[in-house]
Amino acid sequence: MLLVHAHPDDETTGSGLVMTKYAAEGARVTLVTCTLGEEGEIRVPELAQLAADQADQLGGYRIGELEKACAAFGVTDHRFLGGLAGSATPA
C-alpha cells in the first residue's frame, strides 16, 4: 500500500487508522511525505520559536513527530519526496 501526503501530520489526521490496520495484517505500507512541513502554521504557542522566521527548526521537529507516528502505526517504510514547489526553503 502506498500513501502520499503533503506534509507531516497528515498521516495522523487522515490515514493513520488505515495504515495501522494494513500494517497489522502484514501488508507492506509505504508512506511518502512531500515536504518536511517546515513552513507550516504553528498553533502551539510553546513551539513558536521553531518558525521559519525565528530558529527555522519546524521541519526537524515535525520529522520527529512523524517518526513517532509511523512507529505507532507500524509503518517501517517512510520516504520524503522533496520540498515545497516555489519555496525558497531547500528540501
Buried (B, 14 or more C-beta within 10 A) or exposed (E): BEBEBBBBBBBBEEBBEBBBBBBEEEEEBBBEBBBBBBBBEBEEEEEEEBBBEEEBBBBEBBBEBBEEBBEEBBBEEBEBEEBBEEEEBEE
